[in-house]
Amino acid sequence: MKRPILLLAFFLLLALHASAQKKYNVYGVGFYNQENLFDTCHDVGKNDYDFLPDGSYKWNGLRYKNKLHNMAYALADLGTDMLPIGCAVIGLAEVENSRALDDLVAQPELAKRGYKYVHIEGPDRRGIDCAMLYNPSLFTLRDAVLVPYVPELEADSTFMTRGYLTVTGTLADETVSIIVCHWPSRFSGSFYRETAGRQVRAVKDSLMRADPSRKVIIMGDMNDDPQNASMKTALGAKGAIKDVGPEDMFNPWWKVLDGGKGTLSYQGNWNLFDQIVVSPNLLDREGSRDYSKLTYLKCQIQNRPYLLQEEGQYKGTPKRTTAGGVWLNGYSDHLPTVIYLIKEKP
């Protein structure tokens, strides 16, 4: 009897040794609301007058230059807790135009990593759009389209807001589609964000019908928390892996908000509007740690001390660019978020 037991122990040790030799790549996928990344020039047809040198924010070259530097610094820092190279892709909200993006990626912090961007001009009256940064050494761009927000009520036929920037490319040798969103504001009412949730779900379903192996990541400033109807019901983003059906998405931010952490603060309470959710084929459902394919690993709010107010009534909340008409030389009224994906090296 001793010999079979010794042989079994030997083969177990061999298996453990082989497992220990496995190596993995990790990829960061982030999102960050830029809080009014406007240049200093007027765009015809856009209500950008507050962000001109003679506008209410006195938006001159110095303030614009500082804003670019601050945002580039924070974007380059995103995901570096795990990855010195930073994120492979980062979705952005509240970017005025391609000129602002040209200036952003030219900042030294982003330029040294070679970041490129995807941007399609949208119909928002203020002129703020979604965009996506990507590191071409990690993500290969294939195509991009801006899917419009379509009003569901006849009375809202003239309602115009940000569309859904849908970018497809290759990450870790797999097809990945990323939908970057900035859903209608809280002032618009829940119905409009639920409309956005239904429409983004339809976009996701169409992508996955065309290619069931495609991984889909939906991100953005949803102007709602994970538990709100637009996310939970309309989009179908569930907070527990066991509840995620084949047509649902997994939303890891439920537990984060339940734990008292958020990405923006209002009247002393935290909200978590800046979410990144993933399709079921990115999940390790059985906990097997089989990372032979791209797999969701973890999520994180990047609440660096430099992103937060250091004193006063709003201590510990995001340090904005301006507040109450006062220029703070800050970053954004939102904190950035990131998820990490893992895949075994070939």
C-alpha positions in Angstrom: 0.0 0.0 0.0 2.9 2.4 0.7 4.1 2.5 -2.9 0.7 3.7 -4.5 0.5 6.3 -1.7 4.0 7.5 -2.3 3.4 7.7 -6.1 0.2 9.7 -5.5 2.0 12.1 -3.3 4.8 12.4 -5.9 2.3 13.3 -8.7 0.5 15.8 -6.5 3.7 17.5 -5.8 4.4 17.6 -9.5 1.0 19.1 -10.2 1.5 21.7 -7.5 4.9 22.6 -8.9 3.5 23.0 -12.4 0.7 25.2 -11.1 3.2 27.3 -9.2 5.1 27.9 -12.4 2.1 29.5 -14.2 2.5 33.2 -15.0 -0.2 35.7 -15.6 -0.8 39.1 -17.2 -3.1 41.6 -15.5 -4.9 44.5 -17.3 -6.5 47.6 -15.9 -9.7 49.0 -17.3 -10.6 52.4 -15.8 -13.1 55.2 -15.9 -12.9 58.8 -14.9 -15.3 61.7 -15.2 -13.1 64.7 -16.2 -15.5 67.4 -14.7 -15.7 69.9 -17.6 -12.5 69.3 -19.6 -13.1 72.3 -21.8 -10.6 74.2 -23.9 -10.7 78.0 -24.0 -12.4 78.4 -27.4 -16.0 78.6 -28.4 -17.5 75.7 -30.3 -20.2 76.9 -32.7 -23.6 75.6 -31.7 -22.5 74.6 -28.2 -23.4 76.3 -24.9 -19.8 76.5 -23.6 -19.8 80.2 -22.8 -19.0 79.6 -19.1 -15.7 78.1 -20.1 -14.3 81.0 -22.0 -11.9 83.6 -20.7 -14.8 86.1 -20.1 -17.2 83.4 -18.9 -18.3 82.7 -15.3 -15.4 80.4 -14.7 -12.8 82.8 -16.2 -11.5 79.9 -18.1 -8.2 81.2 -19.3 -5.0 79.5 -20.6 -3.4 79.1 -17.2 -6.5 77.3 -15.7 -6.8 75.1 -18.7 -3.1 74.2 -18.6 -3.4 73.3 -14.9 -6.5 71.3 -15.5 -4.8 69.3 -18.3 -1.8 68.6 -16.0 -3.9 67.5 -13.1 -6.1 65.2 -15.1 -3.1 63.6 -17.0 -1.4 63.0 -13.6 -4.5 61.3 -12.2 -5.1 59.3 -15.3 -1.5 58.0 -15.5 -1.8 57.0 -11.9 -5.0 55.0 -12.3 -4.4 51.3 -11.8 -0.8 51.6 -10.7 -1.5 49.9 -7.4 -1.2 46.7 -9.4 0.3 47.8 -12.7 3.2 50.2 -13.0 2.3 50.7 -16.7 -1.2 51.9 -15.8 -4.5 51.0 -17.5 -4.9 49.5 -20.9 -8.0 51.5 -21.5 -9.7 54.4 -19.7 -13.2 55.7 -20.4 -13.8 59.4 -20.0 -16.8 61.6 -19.5 -17.2 65.4 -19.8 -14.6 66.1 -22.5 -15.5 69.0 -24.8 -13.8 68.0 -28.1 -10.8 66.4 -29.9 -8.7 69.6 -29.3 -8.9 69.0 -25.6 -8.1 65.4 -26.0 -5.1 66.2 -28.2 -3.8 68.5 -25.5 -4.5 65.8 -22.8 -2.6 63.0 -24.4 0.3 65.4 -25.1 0.8 65.8 -21.4 4.1 64.2 -20.4 2.5 61.7 -18.0 0.3 60.2 -20.8 2.6 60.9 -23.7 5.4 58.7 -22.3 3.1 55.7 -22.4 1.9 56.5 -25.9 -1.8 56.8 -25.1 -4.2 57.4 -28.0 -7.8 58.3 -27.9 -11.2 57.5 -29.4 -13.8 60.3 -29.6 -16.9 61.0 -31.8 -18.6 64.3 -31.5 -22.0 64.0 -29.9 -25.2 66.1 -29.8 -25.0 67.3 -26.1 -26.0 71.0 -26.0 -23.2 71.9 -23.6 -20.7 70.1 -25.8 -19.5 67.4 -23.4 -18.8 64.0 -24.8 -17.5 60.6 -23.8 -14.1 59.4 -25.0 -11.7 56.5 -24.4 -8.0 56.5 -23.9 -6.1 53.4 -24.8 -2.5 52.2 -24.7 -1.8 50.7 -28.2 0.8 48.4 -26.8 -2.0 46.6 -24.8 -5.2 47.4 -26.8 -5.6 47.2 -30.5 -8.4 49.4 -31.9 -10.7 47.8 -34.5 -13.7 50.1 -34.8 -15.8 52.6 -32.9 -19.3 54.0 -33.3 -21.4 56.5 -31.3 -24.8 54.9 -30.7 -27.3 57.7 -30.1 -29.6 58.1 -27.2 -33.2 57.8 -28.6 -36.0 59.5 -26.7 -38.8 57.0 -25.9 -41.5 59.6 -25.2 -43.0 61.6 -28.2 -42.9 64.8 -26.1 -39.1 64.5 -25.8 -38.4 64.4 -29.5 -36.0 67.3 -29.2 -34.2 65.9 -26.1 -30.5 65.5 -26.9 -27.9 64.0 -24.7 -24.7 61.9 -24.8 -24.8 58.8 -26.9 -23.0 55.5 -26.1 -19.4 55.4 -27.4 -19.0 51.7 -28.4 -15.4 50.7 -29.1 -14.2 47.3 -30.2 -10.7 46.0 -30.2 -8.3 43.3 -29.1 -7.1 42.9 -25.5 -5.0 39.9 -24.4 -5.7 38.4 -27.9 -9.4 38.4 -27.3 -12.2 40.5 -28.8 -13.4 43.1 -26.3 -16.1 45.7 -26.8 -16.3 48.7 -24.4 -19.3 50.9 -24.1 -18.6 54.3 -22.5 -21.6 56.1 -21.1 -22.7 59.3 -19.5 -26.4 58.9 -18.7 -28.9 61.7 -18.2 -28.6 63.8 -15.1 -30.5 63.3 -11.8 -32.5 66.4 -12.7 -34.0 64.6 -15.7 -35.7 61.9 -13.6 -35.2 58.1 -13.3 -37.2 57.3 -16.5 -34.5 58.8 -18.7 -31.7 56.8 -17.2 -33.8 53.7 -17.3 -34.2 54.4 -21.0 -30.4 54.6 -21.3 -30.1 51.3 -19.4 -32.5 49.6 -21.8 -30.8 51.0 -24.9 -27.3 50.1 -23.7 -28.5 46.6 -22.9 -29.8 46.3 -26.5 -26.4 47.4 -27.8 -24.7 44.8 -25.6 -27.1 42.1 -26.7 -26.5 42.9 -30.4 -22.7 42.7 -29.9 -22.9 39.4 -28.2 -25.3 37.9 -30.7 -22.8 38.8 -33.4 -20.0 37.1 -31.5 -20.9 35.2 -28.3 -17.2 34.9 -27.4 -16.8 38.7 -27.3 -16.2 40.2 -23.9 -18.3 43.3 -23.2 -17.5 46.0 -20.6 -20.0 48.8 -19.9 -18.7 51.8 -18.0 -19.5 55.4 -17.3 -21.0 58.0 -15.1 -24.5 56.5 -14.9 -25.9 59.2 -12.6 -27.4 56.4 -10.6 -26.1 53.9 -7.9 -25.8 50.2 -8.6 -29.1 49.4 -6.8 -31.1 51.9 -8.8 -33.6 50.7 -11.5 -31.6 51.9 -14.5 -28.7 49.7 -13.5 -30.3 46.8 -11.7 -33.4 46.3 -13.9 -33.0 48.1 -17.2 -29.4 47.2 -17.8 -29.6 43.9 -15.8 -26.4 44.5 -13.8 -26.5 42.1 -10.9 -24.5 42.5 -7.7 -23.9 38.8 -7.0 -22.2 36.4 -9.5 -24.7 33.6 -8.7 -27.5 35.9 -9.8 -26.0 36.8 -13.2 -27.9 35.1 -16.0 -26.7 34.6 -19.6 -28.2 38.0 -20.7 -27.2 39.9 -17.5 -24.1 41.8 -16.5 -22.1 41.6 -13.3 -21.8 44.8 -11.2 -19.1 44.5 -8.5 -19.8 47.9 -7.1 -22.9 46.9 -5.0 -20.7 45.7 -2.2 -18.4 48.7 -2.4 -21.3 51.2 -1.9 -22.8 49.0 0.8 -19.5 49.3 2.6 -19.8 53.0 2.7 -17.4 53.9 -0.2 -18.4 56.0 -3.2 -17.1 58.1 -6.1 -18.9 61.4 -5.3 -20.4 63.0 -2.3 -23.6 64.9 -2.0 -24.9 66.5 1.2 -22.7 64.3 3.3 -23.6 61.1 1.6 -21.6 59.0 -0.8 -22.9 57.9 -4.2 -21.3 55.5 -6.6 -22.2 56.7 -10.1 -18.9 55.7 -11.8 -19.4 52.0 -12.5 -17.7 49.4 -14.7 -19.7 46.2 -15.3 -18.8 43.1 -17.2 -20.4 40.4 -19.3 -20.9 36.8 -17.9 -18.1 35.4 -20.0 -15.6 37.4 -18.0 -16.5 35.7 -14.7 -14.9 32.9 -12.8 -18.2 31.4 -11.7 -16.9 28.3 -10.0 -14.0 29.9 -8.3 -11.7 27.6 -10.2 -9.1 30.2 -10.9 -8.8 28.9 -14.4 -7.5 32.0 -16.1 -6.8 30.5 -19.5 -9.2 33.2 -20.8 -9.5 36.8 -19.9 -11.3 37.0 -16.5 -12.5 39.6 -14.1 -10.3 39.8 -11.0 -11.3 42.8 -8.7 -12.5 46.4 -8.7 -11.1 49.5 -7.0 -12.0 53.2 -6.3 -8.8 55.1 -6.6 -9.2 57.6 -3.8 -5.7 59.0 -3.6 -5.1 61.7 -0.9 -4.3 64.3 -3.6 -7.7 63.8 -5.2 -9.5 64.8 -1.9 -10.1 68.0 0.0 -7.6 68.3 2.8 -9.6 70.6 5.1 -12.8 72.5 5.7 -16.4 71.5 5.5 -15.8 69.2 2.6 -12.7 67.5 3.9 -12.3 63.9 2.5 -14.5 64.5 -0.5 -13.3 64.9 -4.1 -11.3 68.1 -4.8 -13.0 69.8 -7.6 -11.5 72.2 -10.2 -13.9 74.9 -9.0 -16.5 75.2 -6.3 -18.9 78.0 -5.5 -17.2 80.2 -8.1 -13.7 79.7 -6.5 -11.0 78.1 -8.5 -9.5 75.2 -6.4 -7.0 73.9 -9.0 -8.4 70.5 -8.2 -9.2 67.4 -10.3 -12.9 66.3 -10.5 -16.1 66.1 -8.5 -15.8 62.3 -9.1 -13.2 59.8 -8.1 -11.8 57.4 -10.8 -12.6 53.7 -10.8 -10.8 50.7 -12.2 -11.3 47.0 -12.7 -8.5 44.4 -13.2 -8.7 41.5 -15.6 -6.3 38.5 -15.5 -5.2 36.0 -18.1 -2.6 33.2 -18.0 0.4 33.8 -20.1 0.7 31.4 -23.1 
